[in-house]
Amino acid sequence: MIKNNINLKTNGDTNIYCLNPLTLFNIQKAQQTDLNEILEFIFADFLFTEPLNDSLGLTRLESEKFFESLVTISLKKGLSYLVKDPNSNNKLIAIRLTSIIKRNKKQENGEINGVMNESNLYAKESLNVQKIIGILNAVESKTWDLVPSTINCLASWLIISVSSDYKRRGIAEALLNYNLEEMEKFGCQGLITEASAFNSQKLFQKMGYSRLFEIKHSDWKGEDGKQIFNCKDGTDKITLEFKQFKNIKELI
């Protein structure tokens, strides 16, 4: 919980107050003019540190169109944020890219609304990108079957990434709690994401997300019958994580 630049964490019956790490940095809403800067951040760090990317040896050349479409999607509603270090020439050090998905909304191609379906329209030329989209879409497609039937609109975390030099400072957790109340004006009733990294999966569980679905990497195989992903970070699965807003003001 972020209040007056303080994080409030509860440990049993004890409230623990600590400085919100975002107060040490500049945080700003991502704009269309930030597209190239965000892409450069992704290709300098996230491209190599995200487990699925790393497992396939994904390159910038084969993934540029995919990530450009993903970032473009995240800029549509104004729910994405950038974190910059004022002590390092305002360098971009973390991103939270967010979209909105709605139940029963169809796209022009007739597919049910979903970020991976939408980005898939831009990435059919890259085999490795298709492998990643395939498993992400298999998880994302379970969303509306598994969330409560009263849920019709969700904020979707697309990419949460902190530069390797700034990890283990609580920045990712603070970003996941940042300014959630503005999602209310879009009718969002909760949060949804596909978690592919071991540390992310642990963080979402720590933050009270419900794990709705998972696919073991050992069960996800190519046409040759071989396992596609062998991740080096210790994870053996990809998960679908969900958190419903009860009283959104209590989350911030």
Phi and psi in degrees as GROMACS dihedral restraints (atoms count N, CA, C in turn):
[ dihedral_restraints ]
;  ai    aj    ak    al  type     phi  dphi    fc
    3     4     5     6     1  -111.9    20    10
    4     5     6     7     1   119.5    20    10
    6     7     8     9     1  -148.1    20    10
    7     8     9    10     1   123.7    20    10
    9    10    11    12     1    54.2    20    10
   10    11    12    13     1    44.2    20    10
   12    13    14    15     1    65.5    20    10
   13    14    15    16     1    19.1    20    10
   15    16    17    18     1  -122.1    20    10
   16    17    18    19     1   137.6    20    10
   18    19    20    21     1   -88.9    20    10
   19    20    21    22     1   131.9    20    10
   21    22    23    24     1  -109.1    20    10
   22    23    24    25     1   117.4    20    10
   24    25    26    27     1  -118.8    20    10
   25    26    27    28     1   142.1    20    10
   27    28    29    30     1  -106.6    20    10
   28    29    30    31     1   127.9    20    10
   30    31    32    33     1  -120.9    20    10
   31    32    33    34     1    95.6    20    10
   33    34    35    36     1    66.9    20    10
   34    35    36    37     1  -122.4    20    10
   36    37    38    39     1   -96.2    20    10
   37    38    39    40     1     7.5    20    10
   39    40    41    42     1  -107.1    20    10
   40    41    42    43     1   129.9    20    10
   42    43    44    45     1   -91.1    20    10
   43    44    45    46     1   128.9    20    10
   45    46    47    48     1  -114.6    20    10
   46    47    48    49     1   121.6    20    10
   48    49    50    51     1  -101.7    20    10
   49    50    51    52     1   135.3    20    10
   51    52    53    54     1  -148.4    20    10
   52    53    54    55     1   157.3    20    10
   54    55    56    57     1   -64.3    20    10
   55    56    57    58     1   130.2    20    10
   57    58    59    60     1   -67.7    20    10
   58    59    60    61     1   120.1    20    10
   60    61    62    63     1   -60.5    20    10
   61    62    63    64     1   -22.6    20    10
   63    64    65    66     1   -68.2    20    10
   64    65    66    67     1   -18.9    20    10
   66    67    68    69     1   -68.7    20    10
   67    68    69    70     1   -15.7    20    10
   69    70    71    72     1   -85.5    20    10
   70    71    72    73     1    -6.5    20    10
   72    73    74    75     1  -130.5    20    10
   73    74    75    76     1   171.3    20    10
   75    76    77    78     1   -93.5    20    10
   76    77    78    79     1   125.8    20    10
   78    79    80    81     1  -116.9    20    10
   79    80    81    82     1   131.1    20    10
   81    82    83    84     1  -139.8    20    10
   82    83    84    85     1   151.6    20    10
   84    85    86    87     1   -69.4    20    10
   85    86    87    88     1   133.2    20    10
   87    88    89    90     1   -73.1    20    10
   88    89    90    91     1   134.9    20    10
   90    91    92    93     1  -116.6    20    10
   91    92    93    94     1   167.4    20    10
   93    94    95    96     1   -58.7    20    10
   94    95    96    97     1   -32.4    20    10
   96    97    98    99     1   -68.9    20    10
   97    98    99   100     1   -12.1    20    10
   99   100   101   102     1   -91.3    20    10
  100   101   102   103     1     0.7    20    10
  102   103   104   105     1   -52.3    20    10
  103   104   105   106     1   -51.2    20    10
  105   106   107   108     1   -66.0    20    10
  106   107   108   109     1   -39.0    20    10
  108   109   110   111     1   -64.5    20    10
  109   110   111   112     1   -40.5    20    10
  111   112   113   114     1   -64.2    20    10
  112   113   114   115     1   -43.6    20    10
  114   115   116   117     1   -62.1    20    10
  115   116   117   118     1   -41.0    20    10
  117   118   119   120     1   -63.8    20    10
  118   119   120   121     1   -37.5    20    10
  120   121   122   123     1   -62.6    20    10
  121   122   123   124     1   -45.2    20    10
  123   124   125   126     1   -60.3    20    10
  124   125   126   127     1   -44.2    20    10
  126   127   128   129     1   -77.6    20    10
  127   128   129   130     1   -17.4    20    10
  129   130   131   132     1   -88.3    20    10
  130   131   132   133     1   -23.4    20    10
  132   133   134   135     1  -136.3    20    10
  133   134   135   136     1   -63.8    20    10
  135   136   137   138     1   -58.1    20    10
  136   137   138   139     1   -35.2    20    10
  138   139   140   141     1   -56.6    20    10
  139   140   141   142     1   -33.1    20    10
  141   142   143   144     1  -100.7    20    10
  142   143   144   145     1   -23.5    20    10
  144   145   146   147     1   -96.4    20    10
  145   146   147   148     1   -22.5    20    10
  147   148   149   150     1   -71.0    20    10
  148   149   150   151     1   128.8    20    10
  150   151   152   153     1   -59.0    20    10
  151   152   153   154     1   -40.8    20    10
  153   154   155   156     1   -66.5    20    10
  154   155   156   157     1   -43.4    20    10
  156   157   158   159     1   -57.7    20    10
  157   158   159   160     1   -49.0    20    10
  159   160   161   162     1   -63.8    20    10
  160   161   162   163     1   -39.1    20    10
  162   163   164   165     1   -61.1    20    10
  163   164   165   166     1   -35.9    20    10
  165   166   167   168     1   -92.6    20    10
  166   167   168   169     1    -7.1    20    10
  168   169   170   171     1    65.5    20    10
  169   170   171   172     1    38.3    20    10
  171   172   173   174     1   -58.0    20    10
  172   173   174   175     1   137.2    20    10
  174   175   176   177     1  -109.5    20    10
  175   176   177   178     1   162.0    20    10
  177   178   179   180     1   -61.7    20    10
  178   179   180   181     1   -42.7    20    10
  180   181   182   183     1   -58.5    20    10
  181   182   183   184     1   -43.4    20    10
  183   184   185   186     1   -84.3    20    10
  184   185   186   187     1   -12.4    20    10
  186   187   188   189     1  -116.1    20    10
  187   188   189   190     1    -0.6    20    10
  189   190   191   192     1   -60.5    20    10
  190   191   192   193     1   -45.2    20    10
  192   193   194   195     1   -65.6    20    10
  193   194   195   196     1   -39.0    20    10
  195   196   197   198     1   -61.9    20    10
  196   197   198   199     1   -50.6    20    10
  198   199   200   201     1   -68.2    20    10
  199   200   201   202     1   -33.9    20    10
  201   202   203   204     1   -62.8    20    10
  202   203   204   205     1   -41.6    20    10
  204   205   206   207     1   -67.9    20    10
  205   206   207   208     1   -37.3    20    10
  207   208   209   210     1   -65.5    20    10
  208   209   210   211     1   -44.8    20    10
  210   211   212   213     1   -63.9    20    10
  211   212   213   214     1   -42.9    20    10
  213   214   215   216     1   -58.3    20    10
  214   215   216   217     1   -43.4    20    10
  216   217   218   219     1   -58.7    20    10
  217   218   219   220     1   -41.2    20    10
  219   220   221   222     1   -70.6    20    10
  220   221   222   223     1   -15.7    20    10
  222   223   224   225     1   -93.1    20    10
  223   224   225   226     1    -2.5    20    10
  225   226   227   228     1   -70.2    20    10
  226   227   228   229     1   -36.7    20    10
  228   229   230   231     1  -106.9    20    10
  229   230   231   232     1    -5.6    20    10
  231   232   233   234     1    75.2    20    10
  232   233   234   235     1    28.6    20    10
  234   235   236   237     1  -108.1    20    10
  235   236   237   238     1     7.6    20    10
  237   238   239   240     1   -99.6    20    10
  238   239   240   241     1   146.8    20    10
  240   241   242   243     1  -134.1    20    10
  241   242   243   244     1   152.2    20    10
  243   244   245   246     1  -118.3    20    10
  244   245   246   247     1   143.4    20    10
  246   247   248   249     1  -117.3    20    10
  247   248   249   250     1   127.8    20    10
  249   250   251   252     1  -126.3    20    10
  250   251   252   253     1   149.0    20    10
  252   253   254   255     1   -95.5    20    10
  253   254   255   256     1   110.8    20    10
  255   256   257   258     1   -67.6    20    10
  256   257   258   259     1   -17.8    20    10
  258   259   260   261     1   -91.9    20    10
  259   260   261   262     1     4.7    20    10
  261   262   263   264     1  -137.9    20    10
  262   263   264   265     1    53.9    20    10
  264   265   266   267     1    56.3    20    10
  265   266   267   268     1    34.6    20    10
  267   268   269   270     1    56.8    20    10
  268   269   270   271     1    38.7    20    10
  270   271   272   273     1   -66.6    20    10
  271   272   273   274     1   138.8    20    10
  273   274   275   276     1   -70.7    20    10
  274   275   276   277     1   122.5    20    10
  276   277   278   279     1  -122.5    20    10
  277   278   279   280     1    -8.7    20    10
  279   280   281   282     1  -161.9    20    10
  280   281   282   283     1   151.5    20    10
  282   283   284   285     1  -136.9    20    10
  283   284   285   286     1   146.8    20    10
  285   286   287   288     1  -128.4    20    10
  286   287   288   289     1   104.1    20    10
  288   289   290   291     1  -100.2    20    10
  289   290   291   292     1   128.0    20    10
  291   292   293   294     1  -133.4    20    10
  292   293   294   295     1   143.1    20    10
  294   295   296   297     1  -130.8    20    10
  295   296   297   298     1   178.5    20    10
  297   298   299   300     1  -124.9    20    10
  298   299   300   301     1   134.0    20    10
  300   301   302   303     1  -122.1    20    10
  301   302   303   304     1   148.3    20    10
  303   304   305   306     1  -129.1    20    10
  304   305   306   307     1   146.5    20    10
  306   307   308   309     1   -67.4    20    10
  307   308   309   310     1   136.3    20    10
  309   310   311   312     1    67.0    20    10
  310   311   312   313     1    11.4    20    10
  312   313   314   315     1   -88.7    20    10
  313   314   315   316     1   122.9    20    10
  315   316   317   318     1  -100.6    20    10
  316   317   318   319     1   148.3    20    10
  318   319   320   321     1   -90.0    20    10
  319   320   321   322     1   177.4    20    10
  321   322   323   324     1   -61.6    20    10
  322   323   324   325     1   -28.4    20    10
  324   325   326   327     1   -85.5    20    10
  325   326   327   328     1     4.1    20    10
  327   328   329   330     1    88.2    20    10
  328   329   330   331     1    -4.8    20    10
  330   331   332   333     1   -81.3    20    10
  331   332   333   334     1   147.7    20    10
  333   334   335   336     1   -64.7    20    10
  334   335   336   337     1   142.5    20    10
  336   337   338   339     1   -49.7    20    10
  337   338   339   340     1   132.3    20    10
  339   340   341   342     1  -177.9    20    10
  340   341   342   343     1   143.4    20    10
  342   343   344   345     1   -63.1    20    10
  343   344   345   346     1   -41.7    20    10
  345   346   347   348     1   -67.9    20    10
  346   347   348   349     1   -34.1    20    10
  348   349   350   351     1   -62.4    20    10
  349   350   351   352     1   -43.4    20    10
  351   352   353   354     1   -66.9    20    10
  352   353   354   355     1   -46.9    20    10
  354   355   356   357     1   -69.2    20    10
  355   356   357   358     1   -24.6    20    10
  357   358   359   360     1   -60.8    20    10
  358   359   360   361     1   -25.6    20    10
  360   361   362   363     1   -65.3    20    10
  361   362   363   364     1   -18.9    20    10
  363   364   365   366     1  -107.3    20    10
  364   365   366   367     1     1.6    20    10
  366   367   368   369     1  -130.4    20    10
  367   368   369   370     1    21.1    20    10
  369   370   371   372     1   -74.5    20    10
  370   371   372   373     1    -6.9    20    10
  372   373   374   375     1   -86.7    20    10
  373   374   375   376     1    -9.9    20    10
  375   376   377   378     1  -113.0    20    10
  376   377   378   379     1   120.3    20    10
  378   379   380   381     1   -65.7    20    10
  379   380   381   382     1   -44.6    20    10
  381   382   383   384     1   -65.6    20    10
  382   383   384   385     1   -39.1    20    10
  384   385   386   387     1   -63.5    20    10
  385   386   387   388     1   -39.7    20    10
  387   388   389   390     1   -63.7    20    10
  388   389   390   391     1   -34.4    20    10
  390   391   392   393     1   -64.0    20    10
  391   392   393   394     1   -41.9    20    10
  393   394   395   396     1   -69.0    20    10
  394   395   396   397     1   -46.4    20    10
  396   397   398   399     1   -60.1    20    10
  397   398   399   400     1   -36.8    20    10
  399   400   401   402     1   -58.1    20    10
  400   401   402   403     1   -49.3    20    10
  402   403   404   405     1   -74.9    20    10
  403   404   405   406     1   -35.0    20    10
  405   406   407   408     1   -64.3    20    10
  406   407   408   409     1   -42.7    20    10
  408   409   410   411     1   -67.5    20    10
  409   410   411   412     1   -34.9    20    10
  411   412   413   414     1   -63.2    20    10
  412   413   414   415     1   -33.5    20    10
  414   415   416   417     1   -80.2    20    10
  415   416   417   418     1   -49.8    20    10
  417   418   419   420     1   -59.3    20    10
  418   419   420   421     1   -35.0    20    10
  420   421   422   423     1   -66.2    20    10
  421   422   423   424     1   -13.9    20    10
  423   424   425   426     1   -83.5    20    10
  424   425   426   427     1    -9.3    20    10
  426   427   428   429     1   -51.0    20    10
  427   428   429   430     1   -57.8    20    10
  429   430   431   432     1   -75.0    20    10
  430   431   432   433     1   -15.1    20    10
  432   433   434   435     1   -80.0    20    10
  433   434   435   436     1   -24.5    20    10
  435   436   437   438     1  -108.8    20    10
  436   437   438   439     1   -24.1    20    10
  438   439   440   441     1   -78.0    20    10
  439   440   441   442     1   159.4    20    10
  441   442   443   444     1   -54.5    20    10
  442   443   444   445     1   146.4    20    10
  444   445   446   447     1   -64.6    20    10
  445   446   447   448     1   -17.3    20    10
  447   448   449   450     1   -81.4    20    10
  448   449   450   451     1    -9.1    20    10
  450   451   452   453     1   -89.1    20    10
  451   452   453   454     1   122.6    20    10
  453   454   455   456     1  -124.0    20    10
  454   455   456   457     1    -9.9    20    10
  456   457   458   459     1  -146.8    20    10
  457   458   459   460     1   129.0    20    10
  459   460   461   462     1  -133.8    20    10
  460   461   462   463     1   145.5    20    10
  462   463   464   465     1   -85.0    20    10
  463   464   465   466     1   132.2    20    10
  465   466   467   468     1  -113.0    20    10
  466   467   468   469     1   120.7    20    10
  468   469   470   471     1   -74.4    20    10
  469   470   471   472     1   117.6    20    10
  471   472   473   474     1   -89.1    20    10
  472   473   474   475     1   -52.8    20    10
  474   475   476   477     1  -140.8    20    10
  475   476   477   478     1   125.5    20    10
  477   478   479   480     1  -117.3    20    10
  478   479   480   481     1   113.7    20    10
  480   481   482   483     1  -142.7    20    10
  481   482   483   484     1   133.5    20    10
  483   484   485   486     1  -118.3    20    10
  484   485   486   487     1   133.8    20    10
  486   487   488   489     1   -54.3    20    10
  487   488   489   490     1   143.4    20    10
  489   490   491   492     1   -54.5    20    10
  490   491   492   493     1   -32.4    20    10
  492   493   494   495     1   -75.3    20    10
  493   494   495   496     1    -9.2    20    10
  495   496   497   498     1  -122.4    20    10
  496   497   498   499     1    12.9    20    10
  498   499   500   501     1   -73.4    20    10
  499   500   501   502     1   166.2    20    10
  501   502   503   504     1    64.8    20    10
  502   503   504   505     1    30.9    20    10
  504   505   506   507     1  -119.2    20    10
  505   506   507   508     1     4.0    20    10
  507   508   509   510     1    82.6    20    10
  508   509   510   511     1    11.5    20    10
  510   511   512   513     1   -67.8    20    10
  511   512   513   514     1   -43.4    20    10
  513   514   515   516     1   -61.7    20    10
  514   515   516   517     1   -45.4    20    10
  516   517   518   519     1   -63.5    20    10
  517   518   519   520     1   -41.6    20    10
  519   520   521   522     1   -63.1    20    10
  520   521   522   523     1   -39.0    20    10
  522   523   524   525     1   -64.9    20    10
  523   524   525   526     1   -36.3    20    10
  525   526   527   528     1   -70.1    20    10
  526   527   528   529     1   -16.4    20    10
  528   529   530   531     1  -104.4    20    10
  529   530   531   532     1    -2.7    20    10
  531   532   533   534     1   -77.8    20    10
  532   533   534   535     1   125.9    20    10
  534   535   536   537     1    53.6    20    10
  535   536   537   538     1    40.0    20    10
  537   538   539   540     1   -67.3    20    10
  538   539   540   541     1   -23.5    20    10
  540   541   542   543     1   -63.7    20    10
  541   542   543   544     1   -24.6    20    10
  543   544   545   546     1   -70.6    20    10
  544   545   546   547     1   -17.2    20    10
  546   547   548   549     1   -69.4    20    10
  547   548   549   550     1   -21.9    20    10
  549   550   551   552     1   -61.7    20    10
  550   551   552   553     1   -35.2    20    10
  552   553   554   555     1   -69.7    20    10
  553   554   555   556     1   -16.8    20    10
  555   556   557   558     1   -94.0    20    10
  556   557   558   559     1     1.0    20    10
  558   559   560   561     1    82.3    20    10
  559   560   561   562     1    13.8    20    10
  561   562   563   564     1   -67.1    20    10
  562   563   564   565     1   134.5    20    10
  564   565   566   567     1  -108.4    20    10
  565   566   567   568     1     2.0    20    10
  567   568   569   570     1   172.1    20    10
  568   569   570   571     1  -171.2    20    10
  570   571   572   573     1  -124.4    20    10
  571   572   573   574     1   145.3    20    10
  573   574   575   576     1  -141.1    20    10
  574   575   576   577     1   146.9    20    10
  576   577   578   579     1  -162.2    20    10
  577   578   579   580     1   154.4    20    10
  579   580   581   582     1   -96.1    20    10
  580   581   582   583     1   125.1    20    10
  582   583   584   585     1  -107.4    20    10
  583   584   585   586     1   119.9    20    10
  585   586   587   588     1  -110.2    20    10
  586   587   588   589     1   -10.6    20    10
  588   589   590   591     1  -105.7    20    10
  589   590   591   592     1   145.2    20    10
  591   592   593   594     1   -57.9    20    10
  592   593   594   595     1   -47.7    20    10
  594   595   596   597     1   -66.2    20    10
  595   596   597   598     1   -36.2    20    10
  597   598   599   600     1   -65.6    20    10
  598   599   600   601     1   -42.0    20    10
  600   601   602   603     1   -61.1    20    10
  601   602   603   604     1   -40.7    20    10
  603   604   605   606     1   -65.9    20    10
  604   605   606   607     1   -41.3    20    10
  606   607   608   609     1   -64.6    20    10
  607   608   609   610     1   -44.7    20    10
  609   610   611   612     1   -62.7    20    10
  610   611   612   613     1   -38.6    20    10
  612   613   614   615     1   -65.6    20    10
  613   614   615   616     1   -40.6    20    10
  615   616   617   618     1   -61.2    20    10
  616   617   618   619     1   -34.9    20    10
  618   619   620   621     1   -86.9    20    10
  619   620   621   622     1     6.5    20    10
  621   622   623   624     1    88.4    20    10
  622   623   624   625     1    15.1    20    10
  624   625   626   627     1   -72.5    20    10
  625   626   627   628     1   151.0    20    10
  627   628   629   630     1   -97.6    20    10
  628   629   630   631     1   132.8    20    10
  630   631   632   633     1   -86.7    20    10
  631   632   633   634     1   109.6    20    10
  633   634   635   636     1   -86.7    20    10
  634   635   636   637     1   -28.1    20    10
  636   637   638   639     1  -164.9    20    10
  637   638   639   640     1   153.3    20    10
  639   640   641   642     1  -150.6    20    10
  640   641   642   643     1   153.5    20    10
  642   643   644   645     1  -123.7    20    10
  643   644   645   646     1   122.6    20    10
  645   646   647   648     1   -73.1    20    10
  646   647   648   649     1   138.4    20    10
  648   649   650   651     1   -59.7    20    10
  649   650   651   652     1   -32.9    20    10
  651   652   653   654     1   -67.0    20    10
  652   653   654   655     1   -19.1    20    10
  654   655   656   657     1   -95.3    20    10
  655   656   657   658     1    -5.3    20    10
  657   658   659   660     1  -107.4    20    10
  658   659   660   661     1   102.6    20    10
  660   661   662   663     1  -123.3    20    10
  661   662   663   664     1   157.3    20    10
  663   664   665   666     1   -84.1    20    10
  664   665   666   667     1  -177.2    20    10
  666   667   668   669     1   -63.1    20    10
  667   668   669   670     1   -22.1    20    10
  669   670   671   672     1   -85.2    20    10
  670   671   672   673     1     1.4    20    10
  672   673   674   675     1    82.7    20    10
  673   674   675   676     1     2.4    20    10
  675   676   677   678     1   -95.6    20    10
  676   677   678   679     1   148.6    20    10
  678   679   680   681     1   -61.8    20    10
  679   680   681   682     1   132.3    20    10
  681   682   683   684     1   -81.1    20    10
  682   683   684   685     1   -43.8    20    10
  684   685   686   687     1  -110.9    20    10
  685   686   687   688     1   128.6    20    10
  687   688   689   690     1  -128.9    20    10
  688   689   690   691     1    94.3    20    10
  690   691   692   693     1   -85.6    20    10
  691   692   693   694     1   142.7    20    10
  693   694   695   696     1   -89.1    20    10
  694   695   696   697     1    -8.9    20    10
  696   697   698   699     1   -88.3    20    10
  697   698   699   700     1     0.5    20    10
  699   700   701   702     1   102.7    20    10
  700   701   702   703     1    -9.9    20    10
  702   703   704   705     1   -81.4    20    10
  703   704   705   706     1   147.7    20    10
  705   706   707   708     1  -123.6    20    10
  706   707   708   709     1    18.3    20    10
  708   709   710   711     1  -160.0    20    10
  709   710   711   712     1   169.2    20    10
  711   712   713   714     1  -123.1    20    10
  712   713   714   715     1   140.2    20    10
  714   715   716   717     1  -125.8    20    10
  715   716   717   718     1   156.8    20    10
  717   718   719   720     1  -107.6    20    10
  718   719   720   721     1   115.8    20    10
  720   721   722   723     1  -111.5    20    10
  721   722   723   724     1   136.9    20    10
  723   724   725   726     1  -136.6    20    10
  724   725   726   727     1   140.0    20    10
  726   727   728   729     1  -138.8    20    10
  727   728   729   730     1   121.6    20    10
  729   730   731   732     1   -88.2    20    10
  730   731   732   733     1   138.8    20    10
  732   733   734   735     1   -78.3    20    10
  733   734   735   736     1   123.3    20    10
  735   736   737   738     1   -98.2    20    10
  736   737   738   739     1   -63.8    20    10
  738   739   740   741     1  -126.6    20    10
  739   740   741   742     1    99.6    20    10
  741   742   743   744     1   -59.4    20    10
  742   743   744   745     1   -29.0    20    10
  744   745   746   747     1   -68.6    20    10
  745   746   747   748     1   -19.9    20    10
  747   748   749   750     1   -80.1    20    10
  748   749   750   751     1   -12.0    20    10
  750   751   752   753     1   -88.4    20    10
  751   752   753   754     1    -9.8    20    10
